[in-house]
């Protein structure tokens, strides 16, 4: 397991003890994002599911889901072929209302949203923390009476505190903290938990998708996706990469460290070494993938070649 503390032990002292150390979580996150976007790594793939609601067309997926890297989506109830990913325009052209009900065949990415669940009724939003130390402004955005609006709600520790604006049903777009929290922040509208923000998180970004046809009942929809990395904040936090990617991570973080310290030559050298480590990782992953395919399907067949029989003394019998 690679933790923030372990990574620091492998970095130069000026990065760990200097004021630059406060930037480490950001640099680690940026390098992780670059790594996971470079290749479809086996270690970054997961399977989960969501359950549909009758007559509901749009759904918000988990915040760890990379909306651009949903590899497969299906229907667990009837074991049919995978649902087809299409552009949102195709779904609107087919059923803009939406009213065409049935078993979903298509899905489309709508946008990134900063909530985990829509508010089912029009009401005020309340915020609360699990830590009394959390006192700050929470910025909320959505619609009031059909118009775009925003509000700053006071977070007062463990006491739930409501805002003043009544948000339209299904209109909230984002709930953002002014600074990192000590506890878990929960934002609710009536009985709906709109979002929960863990310590260190300022916001959550989750993909919103739309289905066609609109589900006519509760259906389990499994899907396979690539994860977005989590930002580390504490010494014991685990950096979500396998051990074999540790060298690449260090080189990438060193590039940012040297660059911010004004050491341009060292930064360029680390950049080159980081790119080399990425290529080595990809080559290893591709070899392992090919090996797994051979174990599963056997070696690829070779074309049979016809040969004339050998002759004696150079003459045919």
C-alpha positions as CSV (number, residue, x, y, z in Angstrom):
1,X,0.0,0.0,0.0
2,X,1.3,3.4,-1.0
3,X,0.4,6.1,1.5
4,X,1.1,9.8,1.6
5,X,3.6,9.3,4.4
6,X,5.4,6.6,2.3
7,X,5.6,8.9,-0.7
8,X,7.0,11.7,1.4
9,X,9.8,9.4,2.6
10,X,11.0,9.0,-0.9
11,X,11.0,12.7,-1.8
12,X,13.8,15.3,-1.4
13,X,13.8,17.2,1.9
14,X,12.9,20.5,0.4
15,X,9.6,19.1,-0.9
16,X,8.6,17.5,2.5
17,X,9.7,20.2,5.0
18,X,9.3,23.3,2.9
19,X,6.1,25.3,2.3
20,X,5.9,23.4,-1.0
21,X,4.7,20.3,1.1
22,X,1.2,21.8,1.3
23,X,1.0,21.4,-2.5
24,X,1.8,17.7,-2.5
25,X,-1.9,16.5,-2.4
26,X,-2.7,18.6,-5.5
27,X,0.4,17.3,-7.4
28,X,-0.3,13.7,-6.5
29,X,-3.9,14.1,-7.7
30,X,-2.7,15.7,-11.0
31,X,-0.2,12.9,-11.6
32,X,-2.9,10.3,-10.8
33,X,-5.3,11.9,-13.2
34,X,-2.7,11.8,-16.0
35,X,-1.8,8.2,-15.3
36,X,-5.4,6.9,-15.3
37,X,-6.1,8.8,-18.6
38,X,-3.0,7.5,-20.3
39,X,-4.2,3.9,-20.6
40,X,-7.1,1.6,-19.6
41,X,-5.3,0.1,-16.7
42,X,-6.7,-3.2,-15.2
43,X,-6.3,-1.8,-11.7
44,X,-8.5,1.1,-12.3
45,X,-11.6,-0.8,-13.5
46,X,-14.6,-1.6,-11.3
47,X,-18.2,-2.9,-11.7
48,X,-21.2,-1.6,-9.8
49,X,-24.9,-1.0,-10.6
50,X,-27.9,1.3,-10.0
51,X,-31.6,0.6,-9.8
52,X,-34.0,2.5,-12.0
53,X,-37.2,4.2,-10.9
54,X,-40.4,3.9,-13.0
55,X,-40.8,6.9,-15.3
56,X,-37.4,8.5,-14.3
57,X,-35.2,9.1,-17.3
58,X,-32.0,10.7,-15.7
59,X,-29.7,9.2,-13.1
60,X,-26.7,10.4,-11.1
61,X,-23.9,7.8,-10.9
62,X,-21.2,7.5,-8.2
63,X,-18.7,10.3,-8.0
64,X,-15.8,7.9,-8.6
65,X,-17.1,7.1,-12.0
66,X,-15.3,8.6,-14.9
67,X,-18.1,9.6,-17.2
68,X,-15.9,9.4,-20.3
69,X,-14.8,5.9,-19.4
70,X,-17.9,3.9,-18.8
71,X,-16.9,0.7,-20.6
72,X,-20.1,-1.3,-20.5
73,X,-23.7,-0.9,-19.3
74,X,-26.3,-3.6,-19.4
75,X,-29.6,-5.0,-18.0
76,X,-29.3,-7.6,-15.2
77,X,-32.9,-8.5,-15.3
78,X,-33.1,-10.1,-18.8
79,X,-29.4,-10.6,-19.5
80,X,-29.6,-9.0,-22.9
81,X,-26.7,-7.5,-24.9
82,X,-25.1,-4.3,-23.7
83,X,-27.0,-1.0,-23.8
84,X,-25.8,1.2,-26.6
85,X,-24.1,4.5,-25.7
86,X,-25.3,7.4,-27.9
87,X,-25.1,11.2,-28.0
88,X,-27.6,13.0,-25.9
89,X,-29.0,14.5,-29.1
90,X,-30.0,11.1,-30.4
91,X,-32.2,10.5,-27.3
92,X,-33.8,14.0,-27.4
93,X,-34.6,13.5,-31.1
94,X,-36.1,10.1,-30.3
95,X,-38.0,11.0,-27.2
96,X,-37.6,14.6,-25.9
97,X,-40.5,14.6,-23.5
98,X,-39.6,11.8,-22.2
99,X,-42.6,9.5,-22.4
100,X,-41.5,6.4,-24.3
101,X,-41.6,3.8,-21.6
102,X,-40.1,0.4,-21.6
103,X,-36.8,-1.5,-21.1
104,X,-33.8,0.9,-21.7
105,X,-31.8,0.2,-24.9
106,X,-29.7,3.4,-25.0
107,X,-27.8,5.6,-22.5
108,X,-26.2,9.0,-23.0
109,X,-23.9,11.2,-20.9
110,X,-25.7,14.4,-19.9
111,X,-23.2,16.4,-17.9
112,X,-21.1,16.5,-14.7
113,X,-23.1,17.5,-11.7
114,X,-21.9,18.4,-8.2
115,X,-24.6,16.6,-6.3
116,X,-25.3,12.9,-5.6
117,X,-29.1,13.0,-5.7
118,X,-31.8,15.4,-7.0
119,X,-34.1,17.2,-4.5
120,X,-37.5,15.5,-5.1
121,X,-39.5,18.5,-3.7
122,X,-39.2,22.3,-3.5
123,X,-37.7,23.2,-0.1
124,X,-34.7,24.9,1.6
125,X,-31.3,23.2,1.9
126,X,-29.7,22.4,5.3
127,X,-26.1,21.6,6.1
128,X,-24.5,19.9,9.1
129,X,-21.1,18.4,10.0
130,X,-19.9,15.5,12.1
131,X,-17.3,17.9,13.6
132,X,-17.9,21.0,15.8
133,X,-14.8,22.6,14.3
134,X,-16.5,23.1,10.9
135,X,-17.8,26.6,10.7
136,X,-17.7,28.1,7.2
137,X,-19.9,29.2,4.2
138,X,-21.4,26.5,1.9
139,X,-22.2,27.8,-1.6
140,X,-25.4,26.3,-3.1
141,X,-26.4,26.7,-6.8
142,X,-29.7,25.8,-8.5
143,X,-33.0,27.3,-9.6
144,X,-35.5,29.4,-7.6
145,X,-38.9,30.0,-9.4
146,X,-37.3,28.8,-12.7
147,X,-34.3,31.1,-12.6
148,X,-30.6,30.4,-11.9
149,X,-29.7,31.4,-8.4
150,X,-27.1,30.8,-5.6
151,X,-26.9,31.1,-1.8
152,X,-24.3,31.0,1.0
153,X,-25.5,28.8,3.8
154,X,-23.7,29.0,7.2
155,X,-22.3,25.7,8.4
156,X,-22.4,25.7,12.2
157,X,-20.7,22.5,13.1
158,X,-22.8,19.6,14.4
159,X,-26.0,21.7,14.5
160,X,-28.1,21.5,11.3
161,X,-28.6,24.9,9.8
162,X,-31.0,25.7,7.0
163,X,-30.7,28.3,4.2
164,X,-33.4,30.8,3.3
165,X,-34.1,30.1,-0.4
166,X,-36.6,27.5,-1.5
167,X,-35.0,25.6,-4.3
168,X,-37.2,24.2,-7.2
169,X,-37.6,20.5,-7.2
170,X,-34.9,18.7,-9.2
171,X,-33.0,21.9,-9.8
172,X,-30.0,21.8,-7.5
173,X,-26.6,21.9,-9.4
174,X,-23.9,22.1,-6.8
175,X,-23.0,22.3,-3.1
176,X,-19.4,23.6,-2.5
177,X,-17.4,24.2,0.6
178,X,-15.3,27.3,1.1
179,X,-12.4,25.3,2.6
180,X,-11.5,21.7,3.5
181,X,-13.6,20.3,6.4
182,X,-12.6,18.3,9.5
183,X,-15.7,16.2,9.5
184,X,-18.2,14.8,6.9
185,X,-20.6,17.5,5.6
186,X,-24.1,16.5,4.8
187,X,-26.5,18.7,2.7
188,X,-30.2,17.7,2.8
189,X,-33.5,19.0,1.3
190,X,-36.4,17.6,3.4
191,X,-35.6,13.9,3.5
192,X,-33.3,13.8,0.5
193,X,-29.6,13.7,1.1
194,X,-28.3,15.8,-1.7
195,X,-24.6,15.2,-1.1
196,X,-22.1,14.1,1.5
197,X,-18.6,15.6,1.5
198,X,-15.8,13.6,3.3
199,X,-13.0,15.4,5.1
200,X,-10.8,17.3,2.7
201,X,-13.3,17.4,-0.2
202,X,-14.6,20.7,-1.4
203,X,-17.1,19.2,-3.8
204,X,-18.1,16.1,-5.6
205,X,-18.4,15.7,-9.3
206,X,-20.7,12.9,-10.6
207,X,-21.8,12.0,-14.1
208,X,-25.5,12.4,-14.9
209,X,-26.8,10.1,-17.6
210,X,-30.1,9.7,-19.4
211,X,-31.8,6.4,-20.5
212,X,-34.0,5.6,-23.4
213,X,-36.5,4.1,-23.2
214,X,-37.6,5.5,-19.9
215,X,-37.7,2.6,-17.4
216,X,-41.2,1.4,-16.8
217,X,-40.3,-0.3,-13.5
218,X,-37.4,-0.9,-11.1
219,X,-34.5,-2.5,-13.1
220,X,-31.0,-3.3,-12.0
221,X,-28.5,-1.7,-14.4
222,X,-24.9,-3.0,-13.9
223,X,-22.0,-1.2,-15.5
224,X,-18.2,-1.3,-15.7
225,X,-16.2,1.9,-15.4
226,X,-12.8,3.4,-14.8
227,X,-12.4,5.3,-11.5
228,X,-11.4,8.9,-10.9
229,X,-8.7,9.1,-8.3
230,X,-9.4,10.4,-4.8
231,X,-7.3,13.2,-3.4
232,X,-5.2,12.3,-0.3
233,X,-5.1,14.7,2.6
234,X,-3.7,12.9,5.6
235,X,-0.4,11.1,6.2
236,X,-2.1,7.7,6.4
237,X,-4.3,8.1,3.3
238,X,-3.8,5.4,0.7
239,X,-2.9,6.6,-2.8
240,X,-5.1,4.6,-5.1
241,X,-2.5,3.1,-7.5
242,X,-0.7,-0.3,-7.5
243,X,2.8,-0.7,-6.3
244,X,4.2,-1.0,-9.8
245,X,3.1,2.5,-10.6
246,X,5.0,4.0,-7.6
247,X,8.1,5.0,-9.6
248,X,6.0,6.8,-12.2
249,X,4.1,8.6,-9.4
250,X,7.3,9.8,-7.8
251,X,8.8,11.1,-11.1
252,X,5.6,12.9,-11.8
253,X,5.4,14.6,-8.4
254,X,9.1,15.5,-8.6
255,X,8.5,17.3,-11.9
256,X,5.9,19.5,-10.2
257,X,8.1,20.0,-7.2
258,X,11.2,21.1,-9.1
259,X,9.1,23.3,-11.4
260,X,7.6,25.1,-8.5
261,X,11.0,25.5,-6.9
262,X,12.4,27.1,-10.1
263,X,14.6,24.2,-11.0
264,X,13.7,24.1,-14.7
265,X,16.4,21.7,-15.8
266,X,15.6,19.1,-13.1
267,X,11.9,19.5,-13.9
268,X,12.5,18.7,-17.5
269,X,14.6,15.7,-16.6
270,X,11.9,14.4,-14.3
271,X,9.3,14.9,-17.0
272,X,11.3,12.8,-19.4
273,X,11.8,10.1,-16.8
274,X,8.0,10.2,-15.9
275,X,7.0,9.7,-19.5
276,X,9.5,6.8,-19.8
277,X,8.0,5.1,-16.7
278,X,4.5,5.5,-18.1
279,X,5.6,3.7,-21.3
280,X,7.2,0.9,-19.3
281,X,3.9,0.5,-17.3
282,X,1.9,0.4,-20.4
283,X,4.2,-2.2,-22.1
284,X,4.0,-4.4,-19.0
285,X,0.2,-4.1,-18.9
286,X,-0.2,-5.0,-22.6
287,X,2.1,-8.1,-22.1
288,X,0.0,-9.2,-19.1
289,X,-3.2,-8.7,-21.1
290,X,-1.8,-10.8,-24.0
291,X,-0.7,-13.5,-21.6
292,X,-4.2,-13.6,-20.0
293,X,-5.8,-13.9,-23.5
294,X,-3.5,-16.8,-24.4
295,X,-4.4,-18.6,-21.2
296,X,-8.1,-18.0,-21.8
297,X,-8.4,-18.7,-25.6
298,X,-5.2,-20.6,-26.3
299,X,-2.5,-19.6,-28.8
300,X,-3.6,-18.0,-32.0
301,X,-3.9,-20.6,-34.8
302,X,-1.2,-20.6,-37.5
303,X,-1.9,-21.0,-41.2
304,X,-1.1,-24.5,-42.5
305,X,1.4,-24.5,-45.4
306,X,1.5,-27.3,-48.0
307,X,5.0,-28.6,-48.8
308,X,6.2,-30.9,-51.5
309,X,7.7,-34.2,-50.3
310,X,11.5,-34.3,-50.1
311,X,13.2,-35.9,-53.1
312,X,16.2,-38.1,-53.3
313,X,19.2,-36.9,-55.2
314,X,17.3,-33.9,-56.4
315,X,14.9,-35.9,-58.6
316,X,11.3,-36.8,-58.2
317,X,10.5,-40.5,-57.8
